[in-house]
Amino acid sequence: MGAALLSDPDRLIKILEKLVTNLSVPVSCKIRTLDSPDATLELCRRIEKTGVHALAVHCRTREERPSQPAHWDRLTPIVAEIDPLIPIIINGDVFLPKHISKARAATGVSSVMIARGAMINPCIFDTKGEPATQKEAVIRYIRHAINYDFPYQNVKYTLMQMYDDPKTPEFLSLQNAKSMRAISSVFGVEAYFDSTQEKWQASAADSPDLDGPTHKRQRIDTTA
């Protein structure tokens, strides 16, 4: 659905012109590549003339799936032709911090847009030193979820986006998890879960009206 306007470029251009003319905030546009480099470049030229402030290009066609490699090389002629005052943003197959500099060097784009890479490891945005590994980020997230009593269903969904390969042992274990403790045990932090639950139970016994760190009644999850 997001790429539907690629088959109706005249309508796309009219929408962008209307937005640029009537809004007081910067307008950006994101497209996928078309079947031919020439057609993609021509569309980008038309988009440029609408007055947009930035253009993001997902380096796959509408029909291509995430399992197929992104075509970074298709950005090079666009960067060369479009007004340098309009930032060109690359999107597709940026999963590690090193991919950011690699994509910029290969294409000359000004910026990088990250989607699945950020879902797999949000620490990809950590520019101070070496980013945390995926597992370190996961454990940090689980501890945060335990501290604030996140619903295990939400935590399970988030983690399964990070481990989206059905072949990984983490995916299989998460798929069968039916509680926050079960999720914690997948990553070896069940002891932290148990100690936190014990503290809440002790707090509830001492102060029935102030149960848990957020001063509200906490659900004590003891299922396996």
Secondary structure by P-SEA (a helix, b strand, c coil): ccccccccaaaaaaaaaaaaaccccbbbbbbcccccaaaaaaaaaaaaaccccbbbbcccccccccccccccccaaaaaacccccbbbbbbcccccaaaaaaaaaacccccccccccccccccccccccccccaaaaaaaaaaaaaaacccaaaaaaaaaaaacccccaaaaaaaacccaaaaaaaacaaaaaaaaaaaaaaaaaacccccccccccccccccc
